[in-house]
Amino acid sequence: MAAAGAWFAGIIPPNPIKAAAGTSMAPLVVFALFFGFAASRIEADLRTPLVRFFEAIVATRLVIVRWVLLAGPFGVAALGFDVGAGMGVGAAGALLHYVWIVVSACLAATVFAYLLVVIVGRISPVAFGKAALPVQVIALGTQSSLACLPAIIGAAATLRTGPGAAEVVLPLSVSVFRAASAAANIAVAIYLAHLHGVAITPGVAVVGIMVAAAVSLAAVGLPSQVSFFATIGPVCLAMGVPLQVLPLLLAIETIPDIFRTLGNVASNLAVARIVGAEPKDRPAQTAAAAADVGQARGHRAG
């Protein structure tokens, strides 16, 4: 009970501004949900300027994201030039191997999202792919799930989610659920372990997976170059993997990051479909409800 109480106390921020400054996403999201529900209960003339204020903040943040995306390639190119000059042509093979491993992990997370939404969300992969395609095109250019959020919410409408489900589920999912990023961070740690000759036992791998899942909750929805060390460093430390090569991998992180974002937005859409599917798209639940109604009528007739 004490552990449960401590957990609940940890996700209720006494100071939401401090939680935002410390990138504590889970407490911040909890506060945002309560704030949004409370704002929906006030008078319309007070609520309208409040909504406009936050819409302006979102628009401003998206402008900053575009600036970061424009400046990012120049920094990555400079770092890549420095890596090539220091390590020579022999580094190319090792870096290509790194890209292949991380991209494979992200693609596996994307395929798993498709399988999950087909099995649990009861929708055809073609229909889900058509809904996800516009979002994934934006993901290719932005490498930011946060920048994709408006398109994700728009795509959720074609997935026949219930009223209001996308508006509540998707912002929360984009903020804290990054399945492909967690898989990619584990892949980076395993690659570095192989590079340095560090043996990874099943127990160490489980610890790394748990740390990667926890760290992904606190990551920001921006290109991974922004939080590369903050998200991968804890995973490597938990698995006992040296960190010296991480600055070199940052030089080519742009390519894996594209596939990170593709997997993350696919997972976000899958969650929206599974959680917010309309009742008519849940035949098993509908049949059970009809049987219960029939039994109730039979009892009343008797």
C-alpha positions, -999 to 999 in steps of 0.1 A, spaced: 0 0 0 28 24 8 44 18 -26 10 24 -43 6 56 -23 41 68 -33 33 60 -69 1 81 -69 19 109 -51 46 109 -78 22 114 -107 4 143 -90 27 173 -93 27 198 -64 43 223 -88 33 218 -124 58 245 -136 87 226 -119 74 194 -135 74 210 -169 109 224 -164 122 190 -153 105 173 -183 85 151 -159 59 142 -185 36 119 -166 28 143 -137 25 171 -162 0 152 -183 -20 144 -152 -21 181 -143 -31 190 -179 -60 165 -179 -74 179 -147 -68 215 -158 -86 208 -191 -116 191 -174 -119 220 -150 -117 245 -178 -146 228 -196 -168 236 -166 -163 274 -165 -183 300 -183 -178 302 -221 -167 338 -220 -139 329 -197 -131 296 -214 -127 310 -249 -97 333 -242 -81 305 -222 -83 282 -252 -70 308 -276 -40 314 -253 -30 277 -253 -36 275 -291 -12 304 -295 14 285 -273 10 254 -295 15 274 -327 45 291 -312 61 258 -302 55 244 -337 74 274 -351 103 267 -328 102 230 -339 105 241 -375 135 263 -366 152 234 -349 146 211 -379 160 237 -402 192 242 -381 196 205 -372 211 193 -406 239 218 -404 249 207 -369 247 170 -379 267 176 -411 294 194 -391 296 166 -366 296 140 -393 325 157 -410 345 157 -378 337 120 -373 349 111 -408 381 131 -404 389 115 -371 381 79 -379 386 76 -416 368 54 -441 369 24 -419 342 39 -396 317 39 -425 310 1 -422 305 3 -384 281 33 -388 261 16 -415 258 -15 -393 245 8 -365 219 23 -388 207 -11 -400 202 -24 -365 183 7 -352 161 9 -383 153 -28 -380 142 -23 -344 120 7 -354 104 -12 -383 97 -42 -360 79 -18 -336 59 -4 -365 49 -39 -377 39 -48 -342 16 -17 -340 -1 -28 -373 -6 -64 -360 -19 -51 -327 -45 -27 -343 -56 -55 -367 -61 -81 -340 -73 -59 -310 -86 -29 -329 -106 -50 -354 -96 -30 -385 -80 -41 -418 -44 -33 -423 -52 -16 -455 -77 8 -438 -53 15 -410 -24 21 -435 -45 46 -455 -53 65 -424 -17 65 -412 -1 73 -446 -6 112 -444 7 112 -409 38 92 -418 45 115 -447 46 144 -423 68 123 -399 93 118 -427 98 155 -430 96 166 -394 110 137 -373 87 149 -345 57 132 -332 46 165 -316 46 182 -349 25 153 -363 -1 156 -336 -26 178 -356 -24 153 -385 -27 123 -361 -59 138 -347 -73 143 -382 -64 108 -392 -81 93 -362 -114 105 -376 -111 80 -405 -105 52 -380 -140 55 -366 -130 64 -331 -157 75 -306 -166 111 -300 -138 129 -281 -116 98 -279 -89 112 -302 -88 146 -285 -81 129 -251 -62 98 -260 -39 111 -287 -23 141 -269 -16 117 -239 -3 90 -262 20 114 -281 33 127 -248 42 95 -231 40 65 -255 69 60 -278 72 23 -286 96 27 -315 119 50 -295 122 25 -266 130 -3 -291 156 19 -308 173 28 -275 176 -9 -266 190 -15 -301 216 12 -296 227 -3 -262 230 -38 -277 250 -24 -306 274 -6 -283 277 -37 -261 287 -58 -292 311 -31 -302 329 -30 -269 326 -68 -263 302 -65 -233 281 -97 -227 244 -90 -223 227 -116 -202 189 -121 -202 186 -104 -168 206 -74 -180 184 -72 -211 152 -71 -190 167 -43 -169 176 -24 -201 141 -28 -215 125 -16 -183 147 15 -182 141 22 -219 104 21 -213 106 44 -183 129 69 -201 107 70 -232 79 83 -210 99 114 -201 113 121 -236 101 151 -256 83 147 -289 111 164 -309 138 150 -332 159 125 -312 190 145 -317 176 169 -291 175 142 -264 199 116 -277 222 114 -247 194 119 -221 173 90 -234 201 65 -244 226 72 -217 205 58 -188 198 26 -208 235 21 -215 244 27 -179 218 3 -166 232 -24 -189 268 -16 -181 277 -4 -216 303 23 -223 291 56 -236 322 69 -254 309 62 -289 276 80 -284 288 113 -298 299 96 -330 265 79 -334 248 113 -331 263 123 -364 241 99 -383 211 98 -360 190 116 -386 183 84 -406 173 62 -377 152 91 -362 130 90 -393 120 54 -386 117 62 -349 90 88 -357 73 65 -382 70 38 -356 59 62 -329 31 78 -349 18 44 -360 17 33 -324 -1 64 -314 -28 58 -340 -31 22 -330 -37 32 -294 -64 57 -305 -82 30 -326 -80 3 -298 -90 26 -270 -115 48 -288 -132 23 -313 -169 29 -316 -192 2 -301 -203 -9 -335 -167 -19 -343 -166 -42 -313 -188 -71 -323 -179 -93 -293 -189 -66 -268 -220 -58 -288 -232 -94 -288 -226 -97 -251 -245 -66 -244 -274 -78 -265 -275 -111 -247 -276 -92 -213 -305 -71 -226 -324 -102 -237 -319 -119 -204 -332 -88 -186 -363 -87 -207 -369 -124 -201 -368 -119 -164 -392 -89 -166 -416 -110 -188 -415 -138 -163 
